[in-house]
Amino acid sequence: MANKLKLGDLKAPKISKKNIEEIKVVGGRVVETVKSVLHEGNIRRLYIKQKGKTIIEIPFTMAAVGVFMAPILAAVGAIAALVSECTIGVEHLD
């Protein structure tokens, strides 16, 4: 006989929760805050917002964090020079 699916055999897909941390920062401390967040690791995405608008959003993979650290910090430094107060959002891996 053919295998029949029963209602109890069906499972709902797993929904992952986003673990987002937001840090309010004044211009001169943006780069050092991003450095410390990157060194903590376990990051999926980082974004910088000013007045509710996203200025930059950087997705990460585990291997890419170490390789692209300098260009990322250069971009963040350029943004920090233009903003006086912003919010750094960090989405952590589950």
N, C-alpha and C positions, 0 to 999 in steps of 0.2 A: 504494500500500500504506500501511497505517496505521503510524505510528511505534511501535516496540516498545521498551520499557524493558529495558535490560540491567542486570545486577547491578552492573557498574562505573559506571553512571550515577547510582546512588543515593549520596547523601552523608549522613553523620551530622550531626545538628544541632550547631551550635557551643555549647559549654558555657563560659560565662564564669567565671573564677575570681574569688572575692571577695578583694579586697585590703584586709584589715582590719588596722589598727594600733591597739594598745591602750596607753594611757598611764596609769600610776598617779599620782594627784595627791592632795595634802593640801588640805583644805577651802578655805583662803584663796587657793589658786592655780587653782581650777577655772575661774573666769570668764576670767582672762587666758589660760589654756591653750586654752579654747574659742575665744576671740577670735583667737589666733594660728593655730589650725587652720582657722578660717573664712576668714581672710585668705589662707591658702595656696591655697584653692580646690580644685577637682577632688574634691568630696565628694558622695557619694551618700546617706550616712546617718551620723548621729552618735547615740551612746547613752551614757548614764551608768549605771554599775552600782555597787552597794554590796553587799558580802558575797555576790557572785554573783547578785544579783537586779537586774534592769533597773528603774531608777527612772524614766527618761525616754528616749524614742527619737524622734528627729526626722529624717524623710526630707527630702531636699533635691532641688530642681531647679536648674539653672544660673541661671535668672532670679530664683528666689525667695530666694536667699541674700542679695543686697543689700537687697531690699525688706523682708524680715522680720528683719533683723539685731537691731534693738532689742528686739522682743518675745522673741526667742530668748534673748538675753543676760539679759533680765529673769527669764525662767523658770529659766535656769541659775543665776543669782545667788540666787534663792529656794531652790533645791535646795542650793547650796553652803553656805548658812547652816545647813542642817539636817544635813549630813554632815561627818564629820571626815576620812575617807579614802575615795576612790572610784577607779573606773577609767573613763576616757573612751575609748570605742571609736569609731574613725573608719573607715568603709568608703569607700574611694576609688573613683572611676570607673576603668574599665580603659583 
